[in-house]
Amino acid sequence: MSETTMRSFLDLPGILPQFVEVNRSRATGAGLDPYEHARVTADLDSLYGWPDAFRKAGRGHMMRGPTVSPPKGCR
């Protein structure tokens, strides 16, 4: 196998912006804030960083959760 052989779709040139866009509706349909999705995906260099980026965001929300009051209409 040569160095230029693609091993995964994650290695496709230009796949990151397409993947982010295609999954935006899926993420918002699951309840993720579309602005948060944009913030998390903005700094990605490749799809290999996708799991860690969302894991980091999720952990940040969990850490802040106990200290943040819910919006007025959600009490």
N, C-alpha and C positions, 0 to 999 in steps of 0.2 A: 504494500500500500504506500503510495507516494505521499509526500507532505501536502500536496495540493488536493488530494482526494477529500471530498466532503464526508464527514462522519455522521452528521445530523442536520436536520433542518435548521437547528440553532446556528449553524455555520453559514447559512445562505447569505450572500451579500445583500444588504438592504432590507433584511427581514424584520429588523427591530421596529421601525416606524409602522410597518404594515401590521405587525402583531399587536402593537399597542393600540392602534386604531380599531382593529377587528375585535379586540377584547374589551374595548371601552363600554359597549352596550351590555356585554355580559357582566362586567363588574358593577355597573350602575343598576342593572336588573337584580343583582344580588344584594343591593343596598349600599354599595360603596359610593361615597361622595365623589362625583366626577372631578371636582377640583383636587381632591386628595389623590385620585388616580393620576391626574396630570402631574402633580408634585412628585409622586413616587417614581413615575416613569421618566420624568424629564432628565434625570442624571444618569440613566442607564447607558452603558457603552455597548452592551450586548445582552442577548436573552439569557445568557448564563447568570447574570446578576438579578434576574427577575425574582426568584424565590427569596433571596436574601433581602432585597429591597422591600418587598411586602411584609416579610417577617419582621424586619426592623420597624417598619411603620406600625404594624400590629402591636408589637411589644411596647412601643411608645404610647399608643392609645391605652393599653392595659395599665401602664404605670401611672398615667395621668387620670385615668378613670375615677379612682376613689376621691380625688381632690377637686374634680370638676362638678359643678352643679348642673343638673339638667335644665334645658330651656324652660321658660315659664309655663308653656302649655303642656309640658310633659311631666309635671309633678303629680 
